[in-house]
Amino acid sequence: MTQVENDFSGKKVNYYFDAAFSDLEQLTTKETTILITDENVFQLHQQKFDGWKTIVIRAGEEHKQQSTVDVIIGQLIAMEADRKTFIVGVGGGVVTDITGYAASVYMRGVKFGFVPTTILSMVDASIGGKNGVDVGVYKNLVGLIKQPEFLLFDYSLLQTLPYEQWVNGFAEVIKHACIKDTVLFALLEKFTLHDFTTNATLLADLIERNVNIKTTVVVNDEFEQGDRKLLNFGHTIGHAIENLHQLLHGHAISIGMVAACNLSEKLNGFHFDEATRIVKLLAKYHLPVDVETEYEKVFEVLKMDKKRNLKVMNFILLNKIGEAVIRPIELDELHKHLKEIL
């Protein structure tokens, strides 16, 4: 197990790479800790939860709602959790988002940590302190930014990850390459998903590289006043279609990235050949690049995106692969382009 300490505003967060789930006992005690996981993770790894007080929630983005948080809080009360209780979210992005939110509001805030179990949660969702829930079709509309005490990365948990969840997670990996890292982009072009799923060293290096990309961005702009907005590449339209079409997050973000590439060509002089490379890379990792949708419905959801400022949307476009920019776009102009870019 390798420990790396990261300085966020107001606190330090320890990352434990190449760890084992059993290392959790070195970081917190079973007597004062409650784990939160979902039914899928619990069924696959039930033996790991032996001896731990555990809350099991229903799996899936559709349950990332306030009603699930209410259930968790009810169980915390039943377990007599107090301000000294430590909470650990063990799961994918839905679990970590909900855990961080529930822990942050229970008794006005108790300490928490994460054990991410999916590619998506390891490289993206568990990092950066964003916690919250959806409100109907509106993604992450309610929540707060609060950092966990630690992240514990046990790569062996990925051995039971369904193939579609590998694909799902690689959308965020490709996003990082598009906005910040041309070397990573070339690496992804060189290898295949099969290479990463079968080569433990290659996978560990990939995860740690992506963790470092996101962490560096967040440390420099924790509360999303500038560069952290770049992490939303593909997410503005992606979030709008995700719940409308009940898509996996990564699938929706992949489609959103293609739309953002199309808009980058129209408004930002992004070269067609580079846009083609991105579409080819997404398809290579078995991610969808389009969807049949009603763009007016997409626009109605998109208007409530958190990146909107009055009648302007802060949209993330590309100058070139590895270089993203924030582009304010009038909603009327975005509406005009939406049918053409989707």
NORZI-V181216 format. One record per pair of residues at least 24 apart in sequence whose C-alpha atoms are under 10 Angstrom apart, sorted by the first residue. I is the first residue (numbers start at 1). GAP is how many residues later the second one is. Records with the same first field share a line. If there is no record, write none. Layout:
I = GAP  GAP
This chain:
1 = 151  152  153
2 = 150  151
3 = 147  148  149
4 = 146  147
5 = 145
6 = 144  209  210  213
7 = 208  209  212  213
8 = 120  121  138  139  207  208  210  211  212  213  214
9 = 137  138  209  210  211  212  213  214
10 = 137
11 = 135  136  137  138
12 = 135  136  137  138
13 = 100  114  115  134  135  136  137  138
14 = 99  134  135  136  137  138
15 = 99  112  134  135  136  137  138  196
16 = 99  134  135  136  137  138
17 = 134  135  136  137  138  187  190  191
18 = 134  135  136  137  138  186  190
19 = 133  134  135  136  137
20 = 95  132  133  134  135  136  137
21 = 27  28  69  94  131  132  133  134  135  136
22 = 26  27  132
23 = 129  131
24 = 64  89  90  91  128
25 = 27
27 = 86  122  123  125
28 = 58  59  60  85
29 = 56  57
30 = 56
31 = 54  55
32 = 49  50  52  53  54  55
33 = 48  51  52  53  54  55  78  79
34 = 42  45  47  51  52  53  54  55  78
35 = 51  52  53  54  55  64  77  78  79  80
36 = 36  51  52  53  54  55  59  60  62  63  78
37 = 51  52  53  54  55  57  58  59  61  62  78  80
38 = 51  52  53  54  56  57
39 = 52
40 = 51
41 = 49  50  51  76  116  119  120
42 = 48  49
44 = 113  116  117
45 = 112  115
49 = 41
53 = 26  34
54 = 25  33  34  35  36
55 = 24  34
56 = 34  39
57 = 38  41
58 = 37
59 = 32  33  35  36
60 = 32  33  34  35  188
61 = 32  33  34  72  73  78  181  182  185  186  187  188
62 = 32  72  73  74  75  181  184
63 = 31  32  35  70  71  73
64 = 29  30  31  33  34  68  69  70  71  72  75  76
65 = 29  33  67  68  69  70  71  74  75  77
66 = 32  35  36  66  67  68  69  70  76
67 = 66
68 = 30  34  65
69 = 29  30  32  33  34  36  37  63  64
70 = 32
71 = 31
72 = 26  27  30  31  34
73 = 29  30  32  33  34
76 = 26  27  30
77 = 29
81 = 25  26  29
82 = 24  25  28
83 = 24  25  26  27  28
84 = 26  27
85 = 25  26  27
86 = 24  25  26  27  63
87 = 24  25  26  27  61
88 = 24  25  26  27  60  61  62  63
89 = 24  25  26  27  28  37  59  62
90 = 24  25  26  27  28  62
91 = 24  25  26  27  30  31  35  66
92 = 24  25  26  27  28  29  30  33  34  73  77
93 = 24  25  26  27  28  29  31  32  33  34  38  76  156
94 = 27  31  32  37  38  39  40
95 = 26  30  31  36
96 = 25  29  30  31  33  34  35  36  52
97 = 24  28  29  32  33  34  35  36  43  46  47
98 = 32  33  34  35  36  45
99 = 32  33
100 = 26  29  30  31  32  43  44  45  46  47  48
101 = 28  29  30  31  32  41  42  43  44  45
102 = 29  30  31  41
103 = 28  43  45
104 = 27  28  39  40  41  42  43  44
105 = 38  39
109 = 37
111 = 35  36  37  38  39
112 = 34  35  36  37  38  39
113 = 34  35  36  37  38  39
114 = 34  35  36  37  38  39
115 = 35  36  37  38  39  42
116 = 35  36  37  38  39  41  42
117 = 35  36  37  38  39  40  41  42  43  44
118 = 35  37  39  40  41  42  43  44  47  48  50  51
119 = 36  38  39  42  46  47  48  49  50  51  52  53  54  84  88
120 = 45  46  47  48  49  50  51  52  53  87  129  130
121 = 48  51
122 = 29  30  31  32  33  47  85  86  88  89
123 = 46  47  49  50  53  83  84  85  86  87  88  89  90  91  92
124 = 45  48  49  52  83  86  87  89  90  91  107
125 = 44  47  89
126 = 24  25  85
127 = 24  84  85  87  88  91
128 = 83  86  87  88  89  90  91  93  94  95  100
129 = 89  93  94
130 = 92  93
134 = 109
136 = 107  108
137 = 102  103  104  105  106  107  108  109  164
138 = 101  102  103  104  105  106  163  164  165  166  167  168
139 = 100  101  103  104  162  163  165  166  167
140 = 99  165  166
141 = 163  164  165
142 = 164
144 = 79
145 = 77  78  79
146 = 76  77
147 = 75
153 = 51  54  55
154 = 50
155 = 45  48  49  52
156 = 44
158 = 39
159 = 38  39
163 = 30  34
164 = 84  86  87  122  123
165 = 83  84  85  86
166 = 27  28  30  31  84  119  120
167 = 26  81  83  84  115  118  119  120  121
168 = 79  80  81  82  83  84  85  86  117  118  119
169 = 79  80  81  82  118
170 = 80  81  84  112  115  116  117
171 = 63  78  79  80  81  82  83  84  86  110  111  114  115  116  117
172 = 38  59  61  62  77  78  79  81  82
173 = 33  34  36  37  38  40  77
174 = 36  80  83  104  107  108  111
175 = 35  55  56  57  58  59  60  75  78  79  82  103  107  147
176 = 33  34  35  37  38  54  55  56  57  146
177 = 33  36  101  144  145  146
178 = 55  79  100  140  142  143  144  145  146
179 = 51  52  53  54  137  138  139  140  141  142  143  144  145  146
180 = 33  34  37  50  51  141  142  143  144
181 = 28  29  32  140  141  142
182 = 138  139  140  141
183 = 139
184 = 25  26  138
185 = 92  93  96  136  137
186 = 95
188 = 93  94  96  97
189 = 88  89  91  92  93  95  96
191 = 93  94
192 = 89  92  93
193 = 91  92  93
194 = 91
224 = 83
226 = 99  100
227 = 97  98  99
229 = 78  85  86  87  95  96  97
230 = 84  85  86  87  88  93  94  95  96
231 = 85  93
232 = 24  25  75  82  83  84  85  94
233 = 24  25  27  28  82  83  84  85  91  92  93
234 = 24  25  26  27  81  82  83
235 = 25  70  80  81
236 = 24  65  66  67  69  70  71  72  77  78  79  80
237 = 61  62  64  65  68  78  101  105
238 = 60  64
239 = 59  62  63  66
240 = 55  57  58  59  60  61  62  63  64  65
241 = 50  52  53  54  56  57  58  60  61
242 = 56
243 = 58
244 = 49  50  53  54  57
245 = 46  47  48
250 = 37  38
251 = 31  35  36  37  38  39  40
252 = 35  36  37  38  39
253 = 34  35  36
254 = 24  25  28  29  33  34  35  36
255 = 24  27  32  33  34  35  36  87
256 = 32  33  34  35  85  86
257 = 25  32  33  59  60
258 = 24  30  31  32  83  84
259 = 30  31  58  78  79  81  82  83
260 = 55  56  57  58  81  82
261 = 55  56  57  58  59  80
262 = 55  56  75  76  78  79  80
263 = 52  53  54  55  71  74  75  77  78  79
264 = 51  52  53  54  55  56  60  61  63  77
265 = 52  53  54  76
266 = 71  75
267 = 50  51  52  60  62
268 = 49  50  51  52  57  59
269 = 49  50  51
270 = 47  48  49  50  51
271 = 47  48  49  50
274 = 44  45  46  47
275 = 43  45  46
277 = 44
278 = 43
289 = 53
290 = 51  52
291 = 51
292 = 50
293 = 46  49
294 = 45  48
295 = 40  43  44  45  46  47
296 = 39  42  43
298 = 37  40  41  44
299 = 32  35  36  39  40
300 = 35
302 = 29  33
303 = 28  32
